[in-house]
Amino acid sequence: MDKDIWLFAFGAFQAVGALLVILQFFGITPRVLNGVTNMIKKRWAVVAIALIVGSFCFSIYGMYLVHGQESRRGVRKDQWAAFVKEEVRDRAFKNERVVLDGHRFVHCNFEHVTLVFNGTAPFDLIENSITMPVVLNSEDPAINGAWLALEEFRRLEQEFKAKQKSP
């Protein structure tokens, strides 16, 4: 069976299990089980527990699938540790686009630049000077989305701190 079908089945299994446990918590028994003996009610509890355990197992399996596979670019996290970066030393960048992937920038000067990170390789920024404004960009929509989320979280943090200070 295709992996996507299995993941869908696992997700549906988790959803059914969660729904049944929530209904049981509020004392709601589905019509199918109305008027059944205590033995069936005990089986119902066993089924609910089995669904919870199954949901937990499938969650672990899903995490294994996500973290155990190679990324879409074929670079695993453990491969980045031994990645040899191209060193750029004592260079000035002004009003230009600088791709970070696979580079090690040492004692460089960045003035009004667009830093581009696509997530294809690691990079280092060591003892550089940066003159604002700097634009962060990527050709990968997921990375752009993460940067936008971080900016929003920073803005919310500033608003939160301002509200805490005001009486």
N, C-alpha and C positions, 0 to 999 in steps of 0.2 A: 504494500500500500504506500502511496506517496506520503512524504514527510509532512507536507502541508495539511493533508487530510487527517493525519494523526494529531497534529497540533490543534486542528479545529475540534477533533473529537475530545481531546484532553480539556480544551477550554469549555466545551459544552458540558462535559462531565463535571468540571469544577462549578459551573454556573448552576446546574441542577442540584448538586450537593449543597451549595451555599443557600439556594432558595429553600430547599427542604429543611435545612437546619434552622434557618430564620423563621420559617412557618412553625416549626416545632417549638422554637423558643417562645413564640407568642401564643402557643396553645392551639394553633390551627392545624387540623388534620385534613389532608386532602379527602375528597368524597370517596375515593376508592377504599380508604381505610376506615370510614365511618362504620360504627356498629360491629367492629371486629373484636375478637377476644383479646385478652391480655397477652397471650402468646404472640399474636400478630403485632401488638404494640411493642413488645420486647424486640421482635424482629425489626420493627421500624427503627428503634434506637440503634440496633446493630447496623442496619443499612446506613443510617445517618453517620455513625462513627466510621463505617467503611468508606463512605463518600468523602469524609474529611481527611482520612488517612490517604485515600487515593488522590485527592486534590493536592495534598502535601507532597506526595511522591511525584506527581506529574509536574509540580512546580519545580522540584529539584531537577527533574529530567529536562525541563525547559531551560533552566539556568545552565545546565551542562551543555545543551545544544548551542545556546547563545555564546557562552564563554569558551567552549571547546573547539569552535570552528574558526577557520581563518576569516579575516575580514574580506570585504569585497575587492580589496586591492591586492590580496595575497600576502599581506604583511601581518605576522602575528606579533603581539606585544612583546614576547620574549625575544623575538628577532631584533627588535629595536635596540636592545641593550648592546648588541655587538655591531650596530650599524656604524659604518665609517662615514663621518660627515665631511663635506668639503669646507675647508676653513677659509674664511674671509676675514682679513686682519687689517686694521688701520685704514678703513675706507670710509669715505663720506658719501652718504646718499641724500639727495635733496630733490624734493618734488618728483619722486619716482615710485614705481611699484617694485617692492622687494619681496621675492618669494622666499619664505623661510624653510620650507621642506628640504631636508638633507643638508642644511648648512650650519656652520658654527661661526657665529659672528663675534669677533673679539676686538675690543677697542674701536668700534665703528661709531660713526656719527649719523644719526637718522634725523633728518629735518623735514617736517611736513611730508611724510611718506605714507604710502598705503602698504601695510604689511599683509601678505597673503599666506595663509596656511591652509593647505588642502588635505592634510592628514595622511599623506602618502609616505612620509618619513619623519623622524624626529629632528629637532633643531635645538641649538643653544644660542642664548644671548648672554655674553659675558663682558661685563664692565664696559657697556656701551653708553653713549649719551643720546637721549631722545628729546627732540624739540617738538612740542605739541603744536597743532593737532596731528594726531596719527589716526589713520583709518585702518580698522581691522577688516579683512575681507577673506573670502574663500570661494572657490569654484564648487565646493560641496555644500548643498543646501542644509544638510544636517549640522555642519559646523557653523554656518551663518546663523541658523536657528539657535544654537547653543550660545553664541555670542550675544544675540539679541536678548535671550533669556537672562544672561548674566547682567547685562545693562539694566534690564527692568528690575532685577533683584537689588542691584546697587541703588537705583532710584528709590525703591521701596524702603530700603534700609535707611537712606538719608531722611526720607519723610518720617519714618518711625522714630528716629533719633530726635528730629526736630519736635515732634509731638511730645516726646518724653521730657524735653527740656522746658517746654512751655507750660505755665501753671494752669 
